Amino acid sequence: MKRVKLRCTDHALMEIFVKFVN
């Protein structure tokens, strides 16, 4: 469960990072 949550968070952070860079 924690692993899945961490993965979701990582995905969200990556998405935000991409938006910030672009």
N, C-alpha and C positions, 0 to 999 in steps of 0.2 A: 504493500500500500504506500509506504513512505517512498519507495523507489519510483512508483508511478507519479506520485505528487511532485517529486523532485524533477522528474522528466518534464512534467507539464510546466513547472516553473521555469525550467531551463529553456523550454521552447518559447515561452512568453518573453523571457528576457532577450532571447536571440531576436525575436520579432521586433521588440522595442529598439534593440541595438541597431538593427538594419534600418528601421525607420529614422532613427536619430542620425545615422551616418548618411543616409540618402537625404 
